[in-house]
């Protein structure tokens, strides 16, 4: 894992498999620093990070695997995502969305949507769209001309503040310097764009509570290592701290995810993604309280509806009215069970994972911690439904 420097700009390279992410990283560095796999599977199997000075700038490039379009085991992907987060912490200064100069299909749209889902639209303020395979551009055509031909591309680049560039990892390395179709020229233009973007964002990196929490974890590990190992260099301390933080965070993420999945599954399979965004000791109790209050309000509204309907209807429509009221109440109970089940599941999974030594052990602990509580919730729903179905 790459070292850290306060003056170093962290750049995350994202895109679908085969877009040329690793080759782009090598082109930016001007050397083969990143391993390239030319098979049909995801070229980058692991998150790679390297730091180098390029044209007077200290840059850390973080090359990501095909997170968004390659079938891989969940635990394997999870580990690589955690590595990426570790390398990014406390946040990247720029994202590069890598696309080929080709037809912008529904698949490309889906990839972009997934990227936005993971990093939010706020991240687009830090994003530049980078096209590869520039040799596919028609003679005399620029990349800005190319994107004008497709509304989806125009919209994407517009959301990214109009930032877009193009390179060709194969054919533009030996073309005359200074020309548009020259990689050295395009890399310098790209770095100038990133410099301008960083200034526009007041020198700050893209960050959020999760990334800041990861950085705090790394800082704590660095302090611990300094106390116990006085003969290590700062770079070695940072490297070891990142490895230690990676192991700890991977275990925690395993617990949270597994607990949320089991809790949500037993409560009707909702809010799994939402659980991961609110899992900390101060937010969870508030979230559960808020959801529980909402469930109470829904139940009260349904009960009031039942009473009003019962007073207004005769014996001939009593069965229909009871059924409608039951549906209202059941709807409220179901929403509440799903929400509370998912949030509590994630919360219990998180704490059950504490003390685990491996992700597998964390997952096992999380599942055991939440399953009994989930069954209790299920039984309460069953009893509520049974009570509503009994003749009055």
Legacy VTK file of the C-alpha trace (Angstrom):
# vtk DataFile Version 3.0
C-alpha trace
ASCII
DATASET POLYDATA
POINTS 392 float
0.000 0.000 0.000
1.316 3.400 -0.955
2.690 5.845 1.544
1.031 9.110 2.561
2.093 12.698 2.059
0.145 15.851 2.843
1.250 17.383 -0.481
0.377 14.298 -2.501
-2.751 14.339 -4.644
-4.727 11.092 -4.475
-6.423 10.145 -7.747
-8.825 7.203 -8.000
-9.237 5.545 -11.399
-12.683 4.025 -11.975
-14.293 2.285 -14.900
-15.509 -0.970 -16.333
-13.315 -3.925 -17.159
-11.237 -3.473 -20.287
-11.534 0.311 -20.391
-7.768 0.681 -19.991
-7.505 1.875 -16.369
-4.142 0.256 -15.613
-2.683 1.330 -18.950
-3.887 4.866 -18.242
-2.068 4.821 -14.893
1.123 3.695 -16.639
0.705 6.411 -19.279
0.325 9.101 -16.601
3.446 7.860 -14.794
5.379 7.324 -18.016
6.433 3.840 -16.933
4.980 0.378 -16.349
4.247 0.785 -12.642
0.906 -1.048 -12.752
0.397 -4.668 -13.714
-1.808 -5.214 -16.776
-3.826 -8.352 -17.495
-5.059 -8.745 -21.066
-7.402 -11.673 -20.369
-11.188 -11.463 -20.666
-11.505 -11.249 -16.890
-11.027 -8.047 -14.931
-7.543 -6.812 -15.769
-6.878 -5.484 -12.273
-7.710 -8.195 -9.742
-6.529 -6.197 -6.741
-6.546 -2.536 -5.805
-3.139 -1.103 -6.749
-1.650 2.164 -5.523
1.618 3.812 -6.536
3.101 7.235 -5.823
5.374 9.203 -8.133
6.351 12.761 -9.012
4.882 13.705 -12.402
5.728 17.064 -13.955
6.551 18.501 -10.524
3.473 17.053 -8.805
3.421 14.289 -6.193
0.636 11.944 -7.255
-0.783 8.730 -5.850
-2.752 6.787 -8.437
-5.225 4.226 -7.117
-6.141 1.681 -9.773
-9.363 -0.165 -8.925
-10.549 -3.611 -10.087
-13.723 -3.976 -12.122
-15.986 -3.338 -9.145
-19.012 -2.600 -11.248
-19.203 -5.150 -14.033
-17.278 -8.326 -13.187
-18.736 -11.278 -11.296
-16.553 -11.905 -8.267
-17.224 -13.369 -4.804
-18.664 -10.782 -2.416
-15.949 -11.243 0.210
-13.211 -10.866 -2.405
-14.720 -7.638 -3.717
-15.287 -6.363 -0.203
-11.596 -6.726 0.596
-10.571 -4.753 -2.492
-13.097 -2.006 -1.760
-11.695 -1.700 1.759
-8.168 -1.457 0.318
-9.325 1.341 -1.961
-10.893 3.176 0.972
-7.685 2.785 2.995
-5.591 4.235 0.175
-8.065 7.088 -0.373
-8.408 8.129 3.257
-9.208 10.800 4.241
-10.450 11.142 0.665
-9.347 11.432 -2.972
-8.569 14.749 -4.615
-9.854 13.507 -7.953
-11.797 10.698 -9.574
-11.150 9.649 -13.146
-14.084 7.912 -14.827
-12.499 5.933 -17.647
-14.520 5.240 -20.794
-13.565 4.109 -24.260
-14.056 6.184 -27.379
-16.945 4.038 -28.551
-20.725 3.931 -28.565
-22.096 4.911 -25.147
-24.412 1.946 -24.527
-26.857 1.122 -21.743
-24.031 -0.815 -20.100
-21.869 2.300 -19.917
-24.824 4.203 -18.464
-25.258 1.491 -15.823
-21.570 1.665 -14.904
-21.769 5.430 -14.410
-24.905 5.069 -12.288
-23.166 2.527 -10.079
-20.188 4.830 -9.672
-22.512 7.650 -8.643
-24.302 5.288 -6.259
-21.059 4.422 -4.468
-19.478 7.854 -4.441
-22.546 10.137 -4.652
-23.164 12.994 -7.062
-21.086 15.214 -4.784
-18.083 13.247 -6.028
-18.705 14.513 -9.549
-17.379 17.904 -8.412
-14.023 16.132 -8.150
-14.411 14.020 -11.275
-12.947 14.161 -14.766
-14.103 11.901 -17.584
-11.096 10.345 -19.309
-11.495 8.579 -22.638
-9.089 5.907 -23.866
-8.591 4.503 -27.380
-8.256 8.004 -28.778
-7.168 6.577 -32.133
-10.853 5.769 -32.702
-11.604 9.481 -33.022
-12.239 10.514 -36.602
-9.460 12.527 -38.224
-9.591 16.138 -37.066
-12.104 15.344 -34.304
-11.500 16.321 -30.679
-12.973 14.600 -27.645
-15.327 17.537 -27.098
-16.609 17.027 -30.648
-17.131 13.346 -29.871
-19.228 13.879 -26.745
-21.500 16.302 -28.575
-22.754 13.345 -30.597
-24.301 11.670 -27.534
-26.693 13.267 -25.044
-25.772 10.868 -22.216
-22.103 11.727 -22.609
-22.884 15.429 -22.789
-24.930 15.200 -19.599
-22.231 13.226 -17.776
-19.445 15.614 -18.734
-21.656 18.577 -17.845
-22.205 17.111 -14.348
-18.430 16.848 -14.084
-18.031 20.560 -14.765
-17.165 20.032 -18.424
-13.939 18.208 -17.519
-12.951 15.598 -20.106
-9.758 14.438 -21.805
-8.579 11.680 -24.100
-5.467 9.535 -24.483
-4.430 6.498 -26.452
-2.271 4.084 -24.482
-0.982 2.404 -27.652
-0.707 4.791 -30.591
-0.124 8.253 -29.127
3.162 7.635 -27.302
5.448 8.424 -30.235
3.500 11.163 -31.969
5.122 14.648 -32.122
5.144 16.462 -28.778
2.705 19.304 -28.389
0.191 17.831 -30.805
-3.353 17.041 -29.687
-2.853 13.326 -30.368
0.142 13.005 -28.076
-0.048 11.354 -24.658
2.465 13.670 -22.986
0.423 16.660 -24.106
-2.837 15.086 -22.941
-1.416 13.986 -19.559
-0.192 17.517 -18.846
-3.602 18.914 -19.831
-5.282 16.354 -17.561
-3.065 17.284 -14.607
-3.774 20.979 -15.199
-7.501 20.191 -15.106
-7.081 18.324 -11.824
-5.045 21.236 -10.401
-7.851 23.610 -11.351
-10.467 21.294 -9.841
-8.534 21.080 -6.568
-8.334 24.878 -6.414
-12.075 25.139 -7.134
-12.666 22.822 -4.189
-10.450 25.056 -2.018
-7.673 22.505 -1.901
-9.802 19.972 -0.089
-10.319 16.360 -1.021
-13.641 14.595 -1.415
-14.502 13.147 1.986
-17.310 11.911 4.184
-17.810 10.495 7.669
-16.712 7.019 6.618
-13.465 8.162 5.004
-12.680 10.394 7.973
-13.312 7.483 10.324
-10.913 5.307 8.337
-8.242 8.012 8.557
-8.738 8.193 12.317
-8.253 4.432 12.494
-5.001 4.737 10.536
-3.809 7.598 12.770
-4.487 5.540 15.896
-2.536 2.627 14.448
0.371 4.945 13.624
0.461 6.212 17.207
0.400 2.672 18.555
3.240 1.577 16.242
5.397 4.607 17.127
5.186 3.738 20.808
6.177 0.118 20.269
8.663 0.474 17.372
11.061 3.398 17.705
13.405 2.256 14.918
10.877 2.400 12.058
10.758 5.171 9.461
7.598 7.254 9.028
6.883 5.559 5.714
7.215 2.114 7.295
4.938 3.180 10.148
2.300 4.390 7.693
2.543 1.202 5.651
2.122 -0.998 8.707
-0.670 1.193 10.071
-2.595 0.825 6.820
-2.211 -2.948 6.883
-3.421 -3.107 10.497
-6.310 -0.734 9.786
-7.258 -2.787 6.733
-7.534 -5.970 8.789
-9.616 -4.296 11.495
-11.942 -2.492 9.094
-12.464 -5.583 6.937
-13.607 -7.496 10.022
-15.961 -4.678 11.031
-17.387 -4.384 7.523
-17.936 -8.123 7.402
-19.906 -7.982 10.623
-21.986 -4.985 9.622
-22.809 -6.320 6.186
-23.680 -9.828 7.302
-25.743 -8.619 10.218
-27.629 -6.191 8.001
-28.254 -8.840 5.360
-29.651 -11.345 7.868
-31.669 -8.706 9.706
-33.103 -7.290 6.477
-33.820 -10.746 5.056
-35.825 -11.757 8.099
-37.643 -8.432 8.071
-38.497 -8.507 4.303
-35.152 -7.726 2.668
-35.058 -3.903 2.670
-32.693 -1.144 3.758
-29.486 -3.172 3.508
-27.693 -0.295 1.804
-29.169 2.252 4.205
-27.892 0.332 7.220
-24.294 0.626 6.067
-24.548 4.422 5.936
-25.841 4.887 9.501
-23.857 2.303 11.427
-22.227 4.047 14.323
-22.996 4.002 17.996
-24.551 7.486 18.092
-26.702 7.287 14.981
-28.175 3.796 15.308
-30.181 4.259 18.536
-31.621 7.511 17.143
-32.497 5.786 13.877
-34.221 2.902 15.648
-36.138 5.326 17.885
-37.259 7.390 14.894
-38.371 4.329 12.960
-40.182 2.888 15.985
-42.032 6.188 16.449
-43.058 6.091 12.806
-44.356 2.555 13.218
-46.391 3.643 16.239
-47.896 6.498 14.254
-48.770 4.181 11.387
-50.369 1.714 13.775
-52.363 4.481 15.450
-53.616 5.747 12.110
-54.687 2.257 11.093
-56.455 1.649 14.408
-58.282 4.971 14.113
-59.270 4.016 10.602
-60.658 0.733 11.863
-62.773 2.404 14.554
-64.150 5.028 12.198
-64.907 2.480 9.527
-66.559 0.144 12.041
-68.893 2.899 13.262
-69.864 3.903 9.762
-70.548 0.496 8.237
-73.227 -2.138 8.671
-72.915 -5.851 9.217
-72.902 -6.516 5.468
-69.612 -4.655 4.932
-67.931 -5.405 8.247
-65.745 -8.149 6.795
-64.482 -5.909 3.978
-63.802 -3.051 6.375
-61.871 -5.290 8.765
-59.819 -6.609 5.863
-58.965 -3.092 4.668
-58.024 -1.990 8.169
-55.905 -5.101 8.593
-54.121 -4.295 5.347
-53.380 -0.767 6.579
-52.087 -1.984 9.910
-50.126 -4.813 8.372
-48.558 -2.315 5.983
-47.415 -0.231 8.931
-46.124 -3.242 10.829
-44.291 -4.568 7.786
-42.544 -1.253 7.097
-41.518 -1.029 10.726
-40.262 -4.586 10.908
-38.232 -4.153 7.755
-36.678 -0.875 8.891
-36.052 -1.792 12.519
-35.003 -5.310 11.593
-32.445 -4.062 9.102
-31.013 -1.321 11.308
-30.897 -3.421 14.472
-29.483 -6.284 12.436
-26.627 -4.127 11.206
-26.053 -2.670 14.673
-25.921 -6.080 16.346
-23.767 -7.434 13.543
-21.290 -4.590 14.017
-20.882 -5.194 17.747
-20.916 -8.972 17.413
-17.954 -8.689 15.040
-15.857 -6.855 17.634
-13.154 -9.160 18.907
-13.260 -11.424 15.863
-9.886 -12.320 14.389
-10.982 -13.044 10.818
-13.756 -11.874 8.471
-15.210 -15.394 8.528
-15.446 -15.400 12.308
-16.981 -11.916 12.221
-19.633 -13.051 9.752
-20.491 -16.082 11.881
-20.785 -13.991 15.041
-22.924 -11.390 13.284
-25.337 -13.955 11.894
-25.768 -15.666 15.262
-26.283 -12.344 17.051
-29.124 -11.216 14.838
-31.034 -14.382 13.959
-32.752 -14.878 17.334
-33.919 -11.267 17.471
-35.129 -11.468 13.885
-37.235 -14.525 14.725
-38.800 -12.677 17.663
-39.789 -9.879 15.298
-41.229 -12.421 12.871
-43.303 -14.012 15.642
-44.681 -10.597 16.638
-45.770 -9.939 13.065
-47.386 -13.374 12.876
-49.286 -12.757 16.121
-50.416 -9.333 14.890
-51.743 -10.793 11.657
-53.475 -13.626 13.528
-55.122 -11.150 15.902
-56.445 -9.055 13.022
-57.890 -12.092 11.269
-59.914 -13.274 14.305
-63.676 -12.518 14.200
-64.594 -9.513 16.338
LINES 1 393
392 0 1 2 3 4 5 6 7 8 9 10 11 12 13 14 15 16 17 18 19 20 21 22 23 24 25 26 27 28 29 30 31 32 33 34 35 36 37 38 39 40 41 42 43 44 45 46 47 48 49 50 51 52 53 54 55 56 57 58 59 60 61 62 63 64 65 66 67 68 69 70 71 72 73 74 75 76 77 78 79 80 81 82 83 84 85 86 87 88 89 90 91 92 93 94 95 96 97 98 99 100 101 102 103 104 105 106 107 108 109 110 111 112 113 114 115 116 117 118 119 120 121 122 123 124 125 126 127 128 129 130 131 132 133 134 135 136 137 138 139 140 141 142 143 144 145 146 147 148 149 150 151 152 153 154 155 156 157 158 159 160 161 162 163 164 165 166 167 168 169 170 171 172 173 174 175 176 177 178 179 180 181 182 183 184 185 186 187 188 189 190 191 192 193 194 195 196 197 198 199 200 201 202 203 204 205 206 207 208 209 210 211 212 213 214 215 216 217 218 219 220 221 222 223 224 225 226 227 228 229 230 231 232 233 234 235 236 237 238 239 240 241 242 243 244 245 246 247 248 249 250 251 252 253 254 255 256 257 258 259 260 261 262 263 264 265 266 267 268 269 270 271 272 273 274 275 276 277 278 279 280 281 282 283 284 285 286 287 288 289 290 291 292 293 294 295 296 297 298 299 300 301 302 303 304 305 306 307 308 309 310 311 312 313 314 315 316 317 318 319 320 321 322 323 324 325 326 327 328 329 330 331 332 333 334 335 336 337 338 339 340 341 342 343 344 345 346 347 348 349 350 351 352 353 354 355 356 357 358 359 360 361 362 363 364 365 366 367 368 369 370 371 372 373 374 375 376 377 378 379 380 381 382 383 384 385 386 387 388 389 390 391
